[in-house]
Amino acid sequence: MKKNFVIGTRGSILALAQTEIVKNILEKKYPNYTFEIKKIVTTGDKDLTTNWGSGGTSIKSFFTKEIEKELLENTIDFAVHSMKDMPSENPKGLVFSGVPQREDNRDVFISKSGLKLSQLPENPIIGTSSLRRGECIKVLRPDAIIKPLRGNIHTRLRKLEEENYDGIVLASAGLIRTGLENKITEFFDVEDVIPAPAQGALCIQYKEGNTEVKNILDSISCEVTTKIIKLEREFSKIFDGGCHTPIGCSIKLITDNDCEEFIEVIGMYCFNNKVLKKKLRGPLRYGDILINNLAEILKGDINE
C-alpha cells in the first residue's frame, strides 16, 4: 500500500497556501502517511507580459497544462488548484475529487484610504481586470473609472499603494488563505457583486483509475459543497464561461424545518453594459433544473 504522496501545485504564494491547507488536513487524517509538495512552473507563470484579456483570450489551461502533464506521467499523485480557474472539461485521463469545505466566496474591496466604495470621492479609480467585477462596481458607483490590474495578490496590493488606484477588488478567499484578511476594507454582498462560479472552492485533480488517491481524497471532501460547486460550474458551462466571460453565480444552502436541503441561486450575465441578475430558490435535489431555468431566464432577458 502506498504511503508517500506527492502533491503538485504552482509556486505562487496563494497556490502554496491552498496546497498546504489540503496537506495539513490529510496529515491529520493520515498520520502514518507522508505528503510532499512539488512546485511546478506553468506557462502562465513564465509569461508575465501577455494581456490575457485581449481578444477574449482565457487564462484557463495556461496555469494548469504542465501540472496536468505531470499527473499523466505519474511524477505527482494529485494536484491542488483554484476551482474557479479550471476549464469545464478535464483532459483525458484526469478527474476531480470531491470538493473540500469551501472558503468565503465573496469579493472584497480594499481601499487605499480606508474608505468604503460608497464613501470615496467622485470618479474613483478602481483596479480590476475582471469584466464581471468591473460591471458590478459600475452599478454600485456609476462614476467609477475601472483600471486594469494584473498580478498575484501581493503584486496587486503593492500596485494599490504605489500606483494610481483608489481601491481594488479581490476574492476574499485568497486573502484569507494567505493571512491578509486584515487588508480588507469591506465585503461585498453576493447580490451586489455576484462571485464567479466556484469562487472560494479548491479543486483536487488526480489520474483516473488511481483508487488509492481517490479513497484518501474522498475522505476529506464535503458532499454538499461538491454538489453546489458542480451546479455553479454547470451555470458557467451553459454560458461558455471562461475567465473573461462576464458571468457570476453563487449558491447558498438553506435548510428548512423539515431538514429538506434548499438552495438559493443567484446568477448574473453582463450584456451591452447591463448587469442582468436573477434569483431562484428550490430543493437541492432539483439543482440541475434550477440552474437550467435560471440560465434560460437570463438568456430570455438578453434576447429582449
Salt bridges, closest charged atoms under 4 A:
GLU27 OE2 - LYS23 NZ 2.81
ASP45 OD1 - ARG10 NH2 2.70
GLU70 OE1 - LYS38 NZ 2.74
GLU73 OE2 - LYS69 NZ 2.82
ASP77 OD1 - LYS2 NZ 3.41
ASP85 OD1 - LYS84 NZ 3.28
GLU89 OE2 - LYS237 NZ 2.71
ASP104 OD2 - ARG106 NH2 2.72
ASP107 OD2 - ARG132 NH1 2.75
ASP107 OD1 - ARG133 NH2 2.84
ASP143 OD2 - ARG141 NH2 2.81
GLU162 OE1 - ARG158 NH1 3.26
GLU191 OE2 - LYS279 NZ 2.93
ASP218 OD2 - LYS214 NZ 2.65
GLU223 OE2 - LYS227 NZ 3.58
GLU232 OE1 - ARG102 NH2 2.75
GLU260 OE2 - ARG285 NH1 2.15
ASP301 OD2 - LYS278 NZ 3.60
